[in-house]
Amino acid sequence: MSKTITLLACMLTGTALFAQKDTVTLDEVVVTANKLEQKQSTTGKVITVITKAQIEKSGGKTISQLLNEQAGITINGAFNNAGSVQTVYTRGASPGRTLILMDGIPLNDPSTITTDFDLNFFSVNDMERIEVCKGPQSTLYGSDAIAGVINIITVKKDTNKPFNIKATLSQGNLGTSRNNVQVFGKAGKLTYTTRFARLFTNGFSSAYDSTGIRNYDKDRYDGTVTSGQLFYQASTHLAFKAFLMHSQYKAGIDAGVFNDDRDYNINNKSLITGTGFQYKKGKLAVTGNYQYSELTRNYRNDSAHKTSTWFEDNTYFGKSQFVELYASTRLGKGFTLLTGADYRYSSYNQNYFSVSAFGPYKSQFRDTSLSQTALYASVIFNSPDKKFNVELGGRYNDHSRYGNNSTYTFNPSYSFSDQFRVFGSISSGFKAPSLYQLSLNSKLNAEKSVNYEAGASFQQKQFSTRLVYFNRKISNGIDYNYITFNYFNYVKQVVNGLEWELAAKLGKAGFSANYTLLLSEEVTQNRLTTKDTVTYDYLLRRPKHHINLAANLDLCKGLNVAVTGKYVSSRFDIGGYRRADISLPSYFIVGASADYVLNEQVKFFADAQNITGKKFFDARGFNAIPFLFNAGVTFNW
């Protein structure tokens, strides 16, 4: 441990004057903060932008691995075998408390226990940029945004040619291939984009063989993403859009912790489609969106390997609809009024069939559904000198199953100069119970939170840094009781934390870093006895300390090389039913990448993860990535 800390200190002090070439600036134009295009300096919300340039330099990574490099975010499963469950923890909050957006529209899976949307359905090549907005965002975005939102933006705007092609071909070890093609252009009033991406890998065993002699098999992954978008500028003031994304993947999984299964596979599919419009004239802007989604998850075990079950088929089907209409009006003297309403509908069913030594067994979870209607409004003030900014907002939700609730946001910021500003917020959030949880306990109420935040940022052309303190209190938490085998409200959680980010650059070299500290207190059911409550001073699978480092250098014209480092401190995982929690050791892994721009049409790239072959674990009983290498070429026509 002491050697690791020493190494980190050397890296920080030895390279602190250098910055990552494409690092995030603190005054990016963002849309997630208030559903309006605005500079970060005009909002007090904590937003991190992952740019298109950064995404293109991460062609060998998944979206989960890319997000896992951001301050305040831990994604369990990001370093496990492809196809593993990707669990998002933002600022120490539990699963299902971070809302995933696609182009500003909420995504979820009503067939899962916590309604998490599966990040495996996205390809890195499908993204133009990503905006991460931390802290409760329930006033604008509703349920699940207790800890923040991740807005995956796929809309492409930087084209004026009628026809363009972009293709990427790459290969890696473990039989891995990553290929994608994009066709896009603009013809008159019509702008279009189509994309296709495929990831295939032979992978490695999902389950960890602790004995080293059981010869666990490799678990393959084969996934594709197809998407398309149309934008039509009907007039100077009115535009329409339509979009579709179809994703599917098949992946080998194992029987569980330390337990292999050679014929257990998942086959998951997702369809997201919709339409919308935007009207802008003078001081008024009106936006309307409709989205429909279907998700199918199939788990099939068709052999008796390691189990007495000869055949097992478990299929979940979820369906969601989302409609929203909101308007922004500039009132004058720096005031803007945002008002909106949205409606959400979700349903799911399940079919299970198995054959074992005990004979056939069949069960069915019939269709169940819920809906929610909400009204929200925010008043945003930007002073004429652009120094003082404040947002005051509220939301009212009417839920078909548990009733109603409300949330609020108060978010001021002040700029002392062009370089230095301070910001803070007091806001609340909520997490609605899922369909599955309500099917077991229809009396569940929404989980609620209150968040306090304060921070400061400093930005110059060659140097930028941001420090944020946050405190979140969750009450009425939803959890599972292993005595009554039911869900109920009682969990309490308090998390205090710090996030620190910096970026600096000097000439052709650069450096960036971020650090996250989590201090928690969680009152929940005792996992050892399951008969009483106990206060834990840690969060499962969420490290107390989390550090990300990156440094790069332009060696010559067109050639850039980068080195990354990631430190994760020890953290606890579940030891098993009625067993003490297990401490997972800390780890430090190193990666490297390079890209060479031959000309405007051709770029070569390569990247390596865990280049030292470090053996580490993000989840007890499951393997993490070995050394991974990927290289390829991108063509633009």
QUIRA-V716814 format. One line per field, one symbol per residue. ss: DSSP state (a for helix, b for strand, c for the rest). phi: phi as a letter, one per 30 degrees, with the letter a starting at -180 (. if undefined). burial: I if it has 16 or more other C-alpha atoms within 10 Angstrom, else O. Layout:
BEGIN
ss->???
phi->???
burial->???
END
This chain:
BEGIN
ss->caaaaaaaaaaaaaccccccccccccccbbcccccccbbaaacccbbbbbcaaaaaccccccaaaaacccccbbbbccccccccccbbbbcccccccbbbbbccbbbcccccccccccaaaccaaaccbbbbbbcccaaaaccccccbbbbbbccccccccccbbbbbbbbbcccbbbbbbbbbbbbccbbbbbbbbbbbbcccccbcccccccccccccbbbbbbbbbbbbbccccbbbbbbbbbbbbbbbcccbccbccccbbbbbbbbbbbbbbbbbbccbbbbbbbbbbbbbbbbbbcccccccbbbbbbbbbbbbbbbbbbbbbbbbccbbbbbbbbbbbbbbbbbbbbbbccbbbbbbbbbbbbbbbbbbbbbbbbcccccbbbbbbbbbbbbcccbbbbbbbbbbbbbccccbbbbbbbbbbbbcccaaaaaaccccccbbbbbbbbbbbbbcccbbbbbbbbbbbbbbbbbbbccccbbbbbbbbbbbbbbbbbbbbbccbbbbbbbbbbbbbbbbbcccccccbbbbccbccbccbbbbbbbbbbbbccbbbbbbbbbbccbbbccccccccbbbccbbbbbbbbbbbccccbbbbbbbbccccccccccccbcccccbbbbbbbbbc
phi->.dddddedddddddbdccbdecddcdbddbbdebibdadedcbdddbcccdedddddcdcccddddddccdicbcdjdcddejddccccchiddeicbdccchicdbabddcdciddddddccedcccabccccjebddccidicdclbcccccdcccbbddbbbbbbbbbbdiidbbbabbcalbbidccbbbbbbbbbadibdddcdddibchdddcdbbbbbbbabbbbddaecbbbbbbabcbaabbdbcdkeibdadbcbcbcbbbbblaabbbbaiccbbbbbbbbbbbbbbcbbcacdiadddabbbbcbbbbbbbbbbbbbddjhjcbccbabbbbbbbabbbbbbbbdcjdbbbbcdebbbbacbbbabccbbdediccbabbbabccbcdccjbabbbbbbcbbcdadccbbaaababbbbddddddddcbdcdcddbbbbcbbabbbbbdcababbbcbbbccbidcbccdcchacacadbbbbcabbbbbbbbbiccaababbbcbbbbbcaddddchcbcbcccbceicddbbbbbabbaddaeicbbbbbbbcbddacbddkdhbddcdcddabbbbbaabbcdadcbbcbabbchddiecbbcbdibdcdddbbbbabccbb
burial->OOOOOOOIOOIOOOIIIIIIIIIIIIOOOIIIIIIOOIOIIIIIIIIIIIIOOIIIIIIIIIIIIIIIIIIIIIIIIIIIIIIIIIIIIIIIIIIIIIIIIIIIIIIIIIIIOIIIIIIIIIIIIIIIIIIIIIIIIIIIIIIIIIIIIIIIIIIIOOOOOOOOOIIIOIIIOIOIIIIIIIIIIIOOOIIIIIIIIIIIIIIIIIIIIOOOOOOIIIIIIIIIIIIIIIIIIOOOOIIIIIIIIIIIIIIIIIIOIIIIIIIIIIIIIIIIIIIIIIIOOOOOIIIIIIIIIIIIIIIIIIIOOOOOIIIIIIIIIIIIIIIIIIIIIIOOOOIIIIIIIIIIIIIIIIOIOIIOOOOOOOOOOOOOIIIIIIIIIIIIIIOOOOIIIIIIIIIIIIIOIIOOIIIIIIIIIIIOOOOIIIIIIIIIIIIIIIIIIIIOOOOIIIIIIIIIIIIIIIIOOOIIIIIIIIIIIIIIIIIIIIOOOOIIIIIIIIIIIIIIIIIIIOOOIIIIIIIIIIIIIIIIIIIIOIOOOOOOOIIIIIIIIIIIIIIIIIOOOOIIIIIIIIIIIIIIIIIOOOOOIOOIOIIIIIIIIIIIIOOOOIIIIIIIIIOOOOOIIIIIIIIIIIIIIIIIIIIOO
END
